[in-house]
Amino acid sequence: MHNKRTVIEMRNITKVFPGVRALDNVSFYVKEMQIHALVGENGAGKSTLAKILAGIQNQDHGDILLDGKIIDIHNSRSAQKLGIGMVFQEISLIPTLSVAQNLLLAHEPDLFNIIVNKNRLLSEANIYLSKVGLKIDPNRKLQDLGIAEQQLVALARALSFQPRILILDETTSSLTSKETNHLFSILKTFKSNGGSVIYISHRLNEIFEIADHITVLKDGLLIDSDSVEKFTIDLLVQKMVGQKIKKSVRRNISINNEVLRINNLSLRGLFNDVNMFLKEGEIVGIAGLVGSGRTEIAEAIFGIRSFDTGNIEVYGKSQRKVNPILSIKNRMGFIPENRHLHGLCLGLSIQKNIIMASLKRLFPKGFIFPKQEKETTQRFIEKFSISSQSKSRPVRFLSGGNQQKVVMAKWLCSESKIFIFDEPTRGIDVKSKSEIHQLINQLTISGAGILLISSELPEIISLCDRVYVMKEGKIVAECCGNDIQERNILNYMLGANNEV
Amino acid sequence: MVKDKGLVHLRKQNVKIIGLFKAGRFIFPLLLLIILAILQPSFLTMSNFVNILRQSSILFILAAGQTLVILTEGIDLSIGSIIGFTACMAGSLVINDGNNVIGIFLAIILGMLIGLINGYIISHIRVPAFVTTYGMQILIRGLTIAFMKGDVFWGFNDSFRFIGAGSIGAIPMPIIIGVLVLIIFYFLLNYSTFGQSIYYLGNNRNATKVSGFKIRKIETIVYAISGLVASIGGLLYLSRLNSAEASLGTGFEMDAIAAVVLGGTSFFGAEGKIENAIIGSITITLLKNAMNLLGISSYWQPFIIGLLIVVIIANERAFEKLRNLILVRERVN
């Protein structure tokens, strides 16, 4: 137990993305026959670290050593050759091919053998599948399998390269506890055969069940790295969060009438019996992991997605069904998670994008008066200080921050009073980010009610008056006032409280 | 500071390059005009000009409808058949009953109805536009053939012939109607919320829906308009040709699509203007006229038209890529 060899070592790894230091001088090592857990909040740098090891991204500084020798991992193929296999958070296989084809993809058993020997393909596929205990027909298409089975196929594929080091990034996030146990037994076998595992998960209970060693990352820095016996769940959460206290950027705002109420809203498989309310002048956060149902709830409230049961009350008017047209009439605005998909017409000008949701209100007879259109939009371009040389240039050529401001301007132009923000600052540079935070804050001064969904807890904590925490499609907690603390929210999000 | 200056200089140059790209689609028809004027004196006669404009007008009317459809990222392959069907129905009424008004009215209503069916299938049942309108092309042509049973209607009365072959003063009727269509479509695309929503829809369906537009309704209306103007173009053509048979209008959809795309409207939606359809229509008509005047064998004419369409469109795409490259480089974060 004590004298295990170090298999892989990362020395002073630094990786900088525009506007953010994803990894800052991180050093850590993994020993043989060790399951090494990487934990941290969203954006702590876990996935970046894993991707550097798997050859998908390159570090800006620092060395990676395998068996004490410096190695160069320039792509995923070279990672495979070095014995590093990875199972990704998102499925990275090809859904339209069969299980067997997916398994043997890029294996090239015979380099010059153009005609694929189907029987051999199947028999080899069966060997790999049996290693993960999956009893399925290898001829089935991947897309016909459940997510859990697809994850196991991905694992089988990673194992088929006979790696010494296996990286699992959030592999269990879509698995049931039974499937997770099955995965753990595979990992334990892999470990007892001399392999090492780097295991990334948000589920802290699992980590204590499977890991030998835990490394905690926060904001790209290595906080702690020690054997599992040295940690408790409470201690781990504390280390993940740091010692931050609530620093409110909000001044006191009078919170008055209720503008929005969601009653027992359910959509099978996505969210269940959700109740919320929102008052004038209030910013209410929805915290939760990706896949907790937070985006789906937002889409259902605005009417992009339907719901099975429950109702939505806007200004006291109860609605069983909503759609965007109705929501806009109800003075609601929706700033989507993916602004390219649901927010902007990338090929059209700033002006045309800003006026988009107000066209019918401004010109009810159907005739556009260009002068009025220009004057209306110009106000918002100035107010938001959207920088661009030309207003007629397509918004495709704006930076992410400016694009997001255009989306916000669109909903301000339509005179919205209720705003739903879904990840308003994702992928946006630091300067625009604080500008957007200020704008959100200003909105409440003029009496708007705001629902704010974010993966970044600091954002939620600094902006929100109240926070709903979602987990697996349900609201598990509501935090107000001094309860709005990172540690608190994270506890509810990860479900550490109810299970210890 | 020196660096800044360099950047500004580059931008001025870029403006010129982008300007050249925009002018590109005018250059080709102009060049053709000059060559023809030099090689063939009869080209420069007034009657030939009027002839070219008259022919372009009918093509333009079809291309105007097709422009709306292509702006929504769609395509309408059925207009050739709509022309044949509605012209034959109108022709039969005019010949048998001598009732021009009812014949014209019926043709326009039928054209719009077929377009509505196209639009409904595409927007509500979500069948791709290519498949829907291709199916409709065959179906409607089949209906026309079954209706005509090999008959030919010809020899229409003078007042019916007036709409396609007559003229007010020195201006032929098709040109007058073409200009009317241009004015209406120009207004529609530039100064109406409906026209604006076509651009939104073609650019980003999802965002348009989120912004409170009834995207299915918009799409349906667009195909209805395409069918409607196709039947108008068909009536003009029938009136000038003075004979209706089941194959009338075959292949017209391709000329219309070529005119739209040659004019510079993007095949990928949301980029383009009604003016482009004029340039495209005149270019294609000029080309056909030129080949006749120059005595190019009719066996070789389709080949040359095809070749030029491919070359001009490839050239436009290359310029567009260059322009985007420049804009991305200039982008200031």
Interface residues (C-beta under 8 A of the other chain):
Chain A: F302 I304 P324 I325 S327 I328 F334 P336 L341 H342 G343 L344 C345 L346 G347 L348 K352 M356 A357 L359 K360 F363 G366 F367 I368 P370 S387 S388 Q389 R393 F397 L398 S399 G401 K410 D429
Chain B: N190 Y191 S192 T193 F194 Q196 S197 Y199 Y200 N203 N204 N206 A207 T208 K209 V210 S211 G212 F213 K214 A270 E271 L327 V328 E330 R331 V332 N333
